């Protein structure tokens, strides 16, 4: 293991308009909250060194590690449908890139490390609560097998930040395949900087979609790749009941990784209209709208790429539209394929989509818990007598009975034996998700009492979301009425 970050930076070698060089602002009294030791090891880093005084100094921004070239990246974006031509990393600093043990390039970024050229009057800092939320939820998403940025470490700064009140400050160390966003392309397109746009697209192809370089139309192949990745990602979100909360174009990566866990939430009772974000006043990013918003965001990417798709404007528009037309089928294929797996259907038959849709409609009408309903079906799939506890989740259990009778008839057409099917379903239907009331309890313990034991326990439980964990069975329970968290908040 290396005692330093083995930086091999490429983005910092792009033209200067791509970023601003910046040095993290030191903090008064940094203290480690948590190091993600398994992730550190995969990155070729020594977790013990990261937890040392020297390592914490780097994670807090008090020391710039050898080989680091700190930058704040430039991007624009549509925020709740309104275009802002310059956003950029206002409180995040990219330290550099490392090659992990699998040979994959990864960004290492500090979030909350001080002001940059893009701070727009902000303090460049992060409060402890949002840092812990991102740590918990991003690591839970990784354990669920959903593409995501990852959390390498969290530190408290020993300084307060002012939001609606004074709160303890913290810094998150975030890891990503890259931080290139739809908004990064918008930054150059909105300025008419076709040369910059081409440099960015060529870089994105070389780093993330190398096969596109050999395609007849490389830039369209890039667009196609991003569309497929995002369609698959949003299908994954939908099938764990995840609501991102701020699907702005600056929060959509071209790699298909979930990024920027602000006012995000997992549903308890299934409700397609669910909105948790306190800043989403009109429900633009409600759960059921996420697939359509994904397509809208990708249309903005396609607009940016028009000058590169063809010399003729009509031909470029036709190419972009052809790529965008494939989004719906890509999403539906990913969504229905995964939904069949959650239902224990490992062959495709006519009527499967309706069977899944009817279950969701019944869950919504009868306030059934999203996660526990599917987990219960995993147990119920093993025999005719067992309902896996699913029946009691419905306000009117007869609604479950009517649907389950159809489902069991469909299972009879599957070649898989009951035990194998049950195990396969348990491997895709989690018992444990980062329920909002659990996340809030962790934040309150940390912010109010400087107590991080609940954080460590919750992260440990969520690292094994598909496993039975009898000692932590309570973490699978939905909230009691007085525990429900109905609003989540952005960290800025």
C-alpha positions as CSV (number, residue, x, y, z in Angstrom):
1,X,0.0,0.0,0.0
2,X,1.2,3.5,-0.8
3,X,1.5,6.0,2.0
4,X,0.4,8.8,-0.4
5,X,-2.1,9.2,-3.2
6,X,-0.6,7.8,-6.4
7,X,-1.9,10.7,-8.5
8,X,-2.0,10.5,-12.3
9,X,-3.9,13.6,-13.3
10,X,-5.4,14.1,-16.8
11,X,-8.2,16.6,-16.3
12,X,-5.8,19.2,-14.9
13,X,-3.9,19.0,-18.2
14,X,-6.9,20.2,-20.2
15,X,-7.1,23.9,-21.3
16,X,-7.4,26.4,-18.5
17,X,-11.0,27.3,-19.2
18,X,-12.0,23.8,-18.0
19,X,-11.3,24.6,-14.3
20,X,-9.8,27.0,-11.8
21,X,-6.7,26.1,-9.9
22,X,-7.4,26.5,-6.2
23,X,-5.9,25.4,-2.9
24,X,-8.1,23.9,-0.2
25,X,-8.7,26.3,2.8
26,X,-7.2,25.0,6.0
27,X,-9.5,24.3,8.9
28,X,-8.9,24.8,12.6
29,X,-9.2,21.4,14.3
30,X,-9.8,18.5,11.8
31,X,-10.9,15.2,13.4
32,X,-11.6,12.0,11.6
33,X,-15.1,10.7,11.6
34,X,-14.7,7.6,9.4
35,X,-12.4,6.1,6.7
36,X,-13.9,3.7,4.2
37,X,-11.2,1.1,4.6
38,X,-12.4,-1.4,1.9
39,X,-12.7,1.4,-0.7
40,X,-9.3,2.8,0.3
41,X,-7.7,-0.6,-0.3
42,X,-9.3,-0.9,-3.7
43,X,-7.8,2.6,-4.5
44,X,-4.4,1.4,-3.6
45,X,-4.3,3.5,-0.5
46,X,-3.4,2.6,3.1
47,X,-6.4,3.1,5.4
48,X,-4.2,3.3,8.4
49,X,-2.3,6.1,6.8
50,X,-5.5,7.9,5.9
51,X,-6.5,7.7,9.5
52,X,-3.2,9.1,10.7
53,X,-2.5,12.7,11.5
54,X,-0.9,13.2,8.1
55,X,-3.7,11.5,6.3
56,X,-6.4,13.5,8.1
57,X,-4.5,16.7,7.2
58,X,-4.9,15.8,3.5
59,X,-8.6,14.8,3.9
60,X,-9.3,18.1,5.7
61,X,-7.5,20.3,3.1
62,X,-4.8,21.3,5.6
63,X,-2.1,19.7,3.5
64,X,-1.8,19.2,-0.3
65,X,-0.5,15.7,-1.0
66,X,2.4,15.2,-3.3
67,X,1.3,14.9,-6.9
68,X,-2.1,16.6,-6.2
69,X,-3.1,19.4,-8.6
70,X,-6.2,20.9,-6.9
71,X,-8.8,22.3,-9.2
72,X,-12.4,23.4,-9.2
73,X,-14.1,22.3,-12.4
74,X,-16.3,24.5,-14.5
75,X,-19.8,23.6,-15.6
76,X,-23.2,25.2,-16.2
77,X,-26.6,23.6,-15.8
78,X,-30.4,23.7,-15.8
79,X,-31.5,24.0,-12.2
80,X,-35.2,23.2,-11.9
81,X,-35.6,23.9,-15.6
82,X,-33.8,27.3,-15.5
83,X,-30.5,27.6,-17.2
84,X,-27.5,29.0,-15.3
85,X,-24.5,29.6,-17.7
86,X,-21.9,29.3,-14.9
87,X,-22.1,27.1,-11.9
88,X,-18.9,25.1,-11.3
89,X,-17.5,23.5,-8.1
90,X,-18.4,26.1,-5.5
91,X,-17.4,24.0,-2.5
92,X,-15.7,21.0,-4.1
93,X,-12.0,20.7,-5.0
94,X,-10.7,17.9,-7.2
95,X,-7.4,16.8,-5.7
96,X,-6.5,14.5,-8.6
97,X,-6.9,11.1,-10.1
98,X,-5.7,7.7,-9.1
99,X,-5.7,4.3,-10.9
100,X,-7.3,1.7,-8.7
101,X,-6.3,-1.9,-8.3
102,X,-8.7,-2.9,-11.1
103,X,-7.0,-0.5,-13.5
104,X,-9.8,2.0,-13.4
105,X,-9.2,5.8,-13.2
106,X,-10.9,7.5,-10.2
107,X,-11.3,11.1,-9.2
108,X,-10.5,12.1,-5.6
109,X,-12.5,15.2,-4.5
110,X,-12.9,17.1,-1.3
111,X,-16.4,18.5,-0.8
112,X,-16.6,21.4,1.6
113,X,-13.0,22.4,1.3
114,X,-13.4,26.1,0.9
115,X,-14.3,28.8,-1.6
116,X,-13.4,28.7,-5.2
117,X,-13.9,31.0,-8.2
118,X,-17.3,29.4,-8.7
119,X,-18.6,29.8,-5.1
120,X,-21.0,32.7,-6.1
121,X,-21.0,34.2,-2.7
122,X,-21.1,30.9,-0.8
123,X,-18.7,30.0,1.9
124,X,-17.4,26.9,0.2
125,X,-18.0,24.8,3.3
126,X,-20.3,21.8,4.1
127,X,-22.3,21.2,7.2
128,X,-21.9,17.9,9.0
129,X,-25.4,16.7,8.4
130,X,-25.3,16.7,4.6
131,X,-21.8,15.1,4.7
132,X,-23.1,12.2,6.7
133,X,-26.2,11.9,4.5
134,X,-24.0,11.6,1.4
135,X,-21.7,9.2,3.1
136,X,-24.5,6.9,4.2
137,X,-26.6,7.0,1.1
138,X,-23.8,6.8,-1.5
139,X,-22.3,3.8,0.3
140,X,-25.7,2.2,0.6
141,X,-26.2,2.6,-3.1
142,X,-22.8,1.0,-3.8
143,X,-23.7,-2.0,-1.6
144,X,-27.0,-2.2,-3.6
145,X,-25.0,-2.5,-6.8
146,X,-26.2,0.8,-8.2
147,X,-23.6,2.9,-10.0
148,X,-22.6,5.8,-7.7
149,X,-20.0,8.1,-6.4
150,X,-18.4,6.7,-3.3
151,X,-17.4,8.1,0.1
152,X,-13.8,7.6,1.1
153,X,-13.8,9.6,4.3
154,X,-15.5,12.2,6.4
155,X,-13.8,14.6,8.8
156,X,-15.2,17.3,11.1
157,X,-13.4,20.7,10.8
158,X,-13.7,22.1,14.3
159,X,-15.3,25.1,12.7
160,X,-19.0,26.1,12.5
161,X,-20.8,27.0,9.3
162,X,-23.8,29.2,9.1
163,X,-26.9,28.0,7.4
164,X,-30.3,28.7,9.1
165,X,-28.3,28.2,12.3
166,X,-24.7,27.6,13.2
167,X,-23.8,23.9,12.5
168,X,-20.6,21.9,12.8
169,X,-18.6,21.9,9.6
170,X,-17.3,18.8,7.8
171,X,-15.6,17.7,4.7
172,X,-16.4,14.6,2.6
173,X,-13.8,12.9,0.4
174,X,-15.7,11.7,-2.6
175,X,-14.6,9.2,-5.3
176,X,-16.0,9.1,-8.8
177,X,-15.2,7.7,-12.2
178,X,-15.1,11.3,-13.1
179,X,-17.1,14.5,-12.3
180,X,-17.9,15.3,-16.0
181,X,-21.6,16.3,-16.1
182,X,-24.2,17.2,-18.7
183,X,-23.6,20.7,-17.3
184,X,-19.9,20.5,-18.3
185,X,-20.9,20.2,-21.9
186,X,-23.4,23.0,-21.4
187,X,-20.7,25.3,-20.1
188,X,-18.9,25.2,-23.5
189,X,-22.0,24.9,-25.7
190,X,-23.6,28.0,-24.2
191,X,-20.5,30.0,-25.0
192,X,-20.3,28.8,-28.5
193,X,-16.9,27.3,-27.7
194,X,-16.9,24.4,-30.3
195,X,-13.2,23.8,-29.8
196,X,-13.6,23.4,-26.1
197,X,-16.6,21.2,-26.7
198,X,-14.6,19.0,-29.0
199,X,-11.8,18.7,-26.5
200,X,-14.2,17.7,-23.8
201,X,-16.0,15.2,-26.0
202,X,-12.7,13.7,-27.1
203,X,-11.6,13.5,-23.5
204,X,-14.8,11.8,-22.4
205,X,-14.6,9.3,-25.2
206,X,-11.0,8.4,-24.3
207,X,-11.7,8.1,-20.6
208,X,-15.1,6.6,-20.5
209,X,-16.3,5.4,-23.9
210,X,-13.2,4.2,-25.7
211,X,-15.1,2.0,-28.1
212,X,-16.8,5.2,-29.4
213,X,-13.5,6.3,-30.9
214,X,-13.7,3.5,-33.4
215,X,-17.3,4.1,-34.4
216,X,-18.3,5.6,-37.7
217,X,-19.7,8.6,-35.8
218,X,-17.7,8.8,-32.5
219,X,-19.7,11.7,-31.0
220,X,-23.0,10.1,-31.7
221,X,-21.6,6.9,-30.2
222,X,-20.7,8.9,-27.1
223,X,-24.2,10.3,-26.8
224,X,-25.6,6.8,-27.3
225,X,-23.4,5.5,-24.5
226,X,-24.5,8.2,-22.1
227,X,-28.1,7.6,-22.9
228,X,-27.8,3.9,-22.2
229,X,-26.0,4.4,-19.0
230,X,-28.5,6.9,-17.6
231,X,-31.5,4.9,-18.7
232,X,-30.1,1.9,-16.8
233,X,-29.2,4.0,-13.8
234,X,-32.7,5.6,-13.5
235,X,-34.3,2.2,-13.8
236,X,-32.2,1.0,-10.9
237,X,-33.3,4.0,-8.9
238,X,-37.0,3.3,-9.6
239,X,-36.7,-0.3,-8.5
240,X,-35.3,0.5,-5.0
241,X,-37.7,3.4,-4.4
242,X,-35.0,6.1,-4.6
243,X,-35.8,9.7,-5.2
244,X,-32.8,11.8,-6.2
245,X,-34.4,15.1,-5.4
246,X,-32.3,17.5,-7.6
247,X,-32.0,16.0,-11.1
248,X,-30.5,19.2,-12.5
249,X,-28.3,18.8,-15.5
250,X,-25.3,19.7,-13.4
251,X,-26.1,16.6,-11.2
252,X,-26.2,14.1,-14.1
253,X,-22.8,12.5,-14.9
254,X,-22.0,11.2,-18.3
255,X,-20.7,8.0,-16.7
256,X,-24.1,6.9,-15.4
257,X,-23.1,7.2,-11.7
258,X,-25.4,8.7,-9.1
259,X,-24.0,12.0,-7.9
260,X,-24.8,14.8,-5.5
261,X,-26.8,13.3,-2.6
262,X,-28.6,16.4,-1.4
263,X,-32.2,16.2,-0.5
264,X,-32.5,12.5,-1.6
265,X,-34.6,9.9,0.0
266,X,-35.8,6.3,-0.2
267,X,-39.6,5.8,-0.1
268,X,-41.2,3.9,2.8
269,X,-44.8,3.3,1.7
270,X,-45.0,3.3,-2.1
271,X,-46.2,6.6,-3.6
272,X,-45.4,7.4,-7.2
273,X,-46.1,11.1,-6.4
274,X,-43.6,11.2,-3.6
275,X,-41.4,14.3,-3.2
276,X,-39.1,14.8,-0.2
277,X,-36.9,17.7,-1.3
278,X,-37.7,20.9,0.5
279,X,-36.7,22.9,-2.5
280,X,-38.7,21.0,-5.0
281,X,-41.9,23.1,-4.4
282,X,-43.7,21.9,-7.6
283,X,-42.7,18.3,-7.7
284,X,-40.5,18.6,-10.8
285,X,-38.3,15.7,-9.5
286,X,-41.0,13.6,-8.0
287,X,-40.4,9.8,-8.0
288,X,-42.6,9.0,-11.0
289,X,-41.1,11.9,-13.1
290,X,-37.5,10.7,-12.9
291,X,-37.5,8.7,-16.1
292,X,-38.9,11.6,-18.1
293,X,-36.6,14.1,-16.4
294,X,-33.7,11.9,-17.3
295,X,-34.7,12.0,-21.0
296,X,-35.1,15.8,-20.8
297,X,-31.6,16.2,-19.4
298,X,-30.2,14.0,-22.1
299,X,-31.9,16.1,-24.7
300,X,-29.9,19.0,-23.3
301,X,-26.7,17.0,-23.8
302,X,-27.7,16.2,-27.3
303,X,-28.2,19.9,-28.0
304,X,-24.7,20.6,-26.9
305,X,-23.3,17.9,-29.2
306,X,-25.1,19.1,-32.3
307,X,-22.1,21.0,-33.8
308,X,-20.1,17.7,-33.5
309,X,-22.7,15.3,-34.9
310,X,-22.7,16.7,-38.4
311,X,-21.8,19.7,-40.5
312,X,-25.3,20.1,-41.7
313,X,-27.7,21.3,-39.0
314,X,-30.6,19.2,-40.2
315,X,-28.5,16.1,-40.3
316,X,-27.1,16.8,-36.8
317,X,-30.6,17.3,-35.4
318,X,-31.8,14.0,-37.0
319,X,-28.8,12.2,-35.5
320,X,-29.5,13.6,-32.1
321,X,-33.2,12.7,-32.3
322,X,-32.4,9.2,-33.4
323,X,-30.2,8.7,-30.3
324,X,-32.8,10.3,-28.0
325,X,-35.6,8.1,-29.5
326,X,-33.7,5.0,-28.1
327,X,-33.9,6.3,-24.5
328,X,-37.5,5.0,-23.8
329,X,-36.8,1.5,-25.1
330,X,-33.4,1.4,-23.2
331,X,-35.1,2.5,-20.0
332,X,-38.1,0.1,-20.4
333,X,-35.8,-2.8,-21.2
334,X,-33.7,-2.2,-18.1
335,X,-36.7,-1.5,-15.9
336,X,-38.8,-4.5,-16.9
337,X,-35.8,-6.9,-16.8
338,X,-35.0,-5.9,-13.3
339,X,-38.6,-5.9,-12.2
340,X,-39.0,-9.4,-13.4
341,X,-36.1,-10.5,-11.3
342,X,-37.6,-8.8,-8.3
343,X,-40.8,-10.8,-8.9
344,X,-38.9,-14.1,-9.4
345,X,-39.6,-14.2,-13.1
346,X,-36.4,-15.2,-14.9
347,X,-38.0,-15.8,-18.3
348,X,-40.0,-13.2,-20.2
349,X,-43.7,-13.8,-20.9
350,X,-46.5,-11.7,-22.2
351,X,-48.3,-10.0,-19.3
352,X,-45.3,-9.6,-17.1
353,X,-45.3,-5.8,-17.4
354,X,-48.9,-5.7,-16.4
355,X,-48.3,-8.0,-13.5
356,X,-45.6,-5.7,-12.1
357,X,-47.6,-2.6,-12.8
358,X,-50.7,-4.0,-11.0
359,X,-48.6,-4.8,-8.0
360,X,-47.3,-1.3,-7.8
361,X,-50.8,0.2,-8.2
362,X,-52.0,-2.0,-5.4
363,X,-49.1,-1.0,-3.2
364,X,-49.8,2.6,-3.8
365,X,-53.5,2.3,-3.2
366,X,-53.0,0.4,0.0
367,X,-49.9,2.1,1.4
368,X,-47.6,-0.9,1.3
369,X,-44.0,-0.5,2.1
370,X,-41.9,-0.6,-1.1
371,X,-38.9,-2.4,0.2
372,X,-40.6,-4.9,2.5
373,X,-43.3,-5.9,-0.1
374,X,-40.6,-7.1,-2.5
375,X,-38.6,-8.7,0.3
376,X,-41.7,-10.5,1.5
377,X,-42.3,-11.8,-2.0
378,X,-38.9,-13.3,-2.0
379,X,-39.9,-15.4,1.0
380,X,-43.4,-16.1,-0.3
381,X,-42.0,-17.4,-3.6
382,X,-40.8,-20.6,-1.7
383,X,-44.2,-22.0,-1.1
384,X,-48.0,-21.6,-1.4
385,X,-48.6,-21.2,2.3
386,X,-46.1,-18.5,3.2
387,X,-47.0,-14.9,2.3
388,X,-43.6,-13.6,3.5
389,X,-45.3,-11.0,5.6
390,X,-46.4,-9.1,2.6
391,X,-50.1,-9.4,3.2
392,X,-50.0,-7.4,6.4
393,X,-48.3,-4.5,4.6
394,X,-51.5,-3.7,2.7
395,X,-54.2,-1.6,4.3
396,X,-56.7,-4.1,2.6
397,X,-54.9,-7.5,2.6
398,X,-57.5,-8.8,0.0
399,X,-55.8,-6.6,-2.6
400,X,-52.6,-8.5,-1.9
401,X,-54.4,-11.9,-2.1
402,X,-55.9,-11.1,-5.5
403,X,-52.6,-10.1,-7.0
404,X,-50.7,-12.9,-5.3
405,X,-53.0,-15.5,-6.9
406,X,-52.1,-14.3,-10.3
407,X,-48.4,-14.1,-9.4
408,X,-48.3,-17.7,-8.2
409,X,-49.9,-18.9,-11.4
410,X,-47.2,-17.1,-13.3
411,X,-44.5,-18.7,-11.2
412,X,-45.8,-22.1,-12.2
413,X,-44.5,-21.3,-15.7
414,X,-40.9,-20.7,-14.5
415,X,-38.4,-23.6,-14.8
416,X,-36.6,-22.6,-11.6
417,X,-37.2,-24.6,-8.5
418,X,-38.6,-22.8,-5.5
419,X,-35.5,-22.7,-3.3
420,X,-33.3,-21.4,-6.2
421,X,-35.9,-18.8,-7.0
422,X,-36.1,-17.6,-3.4
423,X,-32.3,-17.2,-3.1
424,X,-32.2,-15.4,-6.5
425,X,-35.0,-13.0,-5.3
426,X,-33.3,-12.4,-1.9
427,X,-30.2,-11.3,-3.9
428,X,-32.1,-8.5,-5.7
429,X,-34.7,-7.5,-3.1
430,X,-32.9,-5.7,-0.2
431,X,-34.0,-5.9,3.4
432,X,-32.1,-2.8,4.4
433,X,-32.1,0.6,2.8
434,X,-31.1,4.0,4.3
435,X,-34.5,4.8,5.6
436,X,-35.0,8.5,6.2
437,X,-35.7,8.3,9.9
438,X,-32.6,6.2,10.5
439,X,-30.4,8.7,8.5
440,X,-32.0,11.6,10.5
441,X,-31.3,9.8,13.8
442,X,-27.6,9.4,12.8
443,X,-27.4,13.1,11.9
444,X,-29.0,14.2,15.1
445,X,-26.7,12.1,17.3
446,X,-23.7,13.5,15.5
447,X,-24.7,17.1,15.3
448,X,-26.3,17.4,18.8
449,X,-24.2,15.0,20.8
450,X,-20.9,14.5,18.8
451,X,-21.9,10.8,18.8
452,X,-20.9,8.8,15.8
453,X,-21.6,5.3,17.0
454,X,-25.0,5.3,15.3
455,X,-23.3,6.3,12.0
456,X,-20.9,3.4,12.2
457,X,-23.6,0.9,13.0
458,X,-25.9,2.1,10.3
459,X,-23.1,2.0,7.6
460,X,-22.2,-1.5,8.7
461,X,-25.8,-2.7,8.4
462,X,-26.3,-1.1,5.0
463,X,-23.1,-2.6,3.7
464,X,-25.0,-6.0,3.6
465,X,-28.4,-4.9,2.3
466,X,-29.5,-8.3,1.0
467,X,-28.4,-10.4,4.0
468,X,-30.5,-11.5,6.9
469,X,-29.0,-9.7,9.9
470,X,-31.1,-10.8,13.0
471,X,-29.1,-8.7,15.4
472,X,-30.1,-5.6,13.4
473,X,-33.6,-6.6,12.3
474,X,-35.0,-3.3,13.5
475,X,-33.2,-1.5,10.8
476,X,-35.5,-3.1,8.2
477,X,-38.6,-1.7,9.9
478,X,-40.4,1.2,8.4
479,X,-40.8,4.3,10.6
480,X,-43.6,4.7,13.2
481,X,-45.9,7.6,12.5
482,X,-44.0,9.9,14.8
483,X,-40.7,9.0,13.1
484,X,-41.6,9.8,9.5
485,X,-39.3,12.2,7.8
486,X,-41.3,14.1,5.2
487,X,-38.8,16.7,4.1
488,X,-35.1,16.5,3.3
489,X,-32.8,19.4,2.7
490,X,-29.9,20.4,0.4
491,X,-26.6,21.1,2.1
492,X,-26.0,24.6,0.7
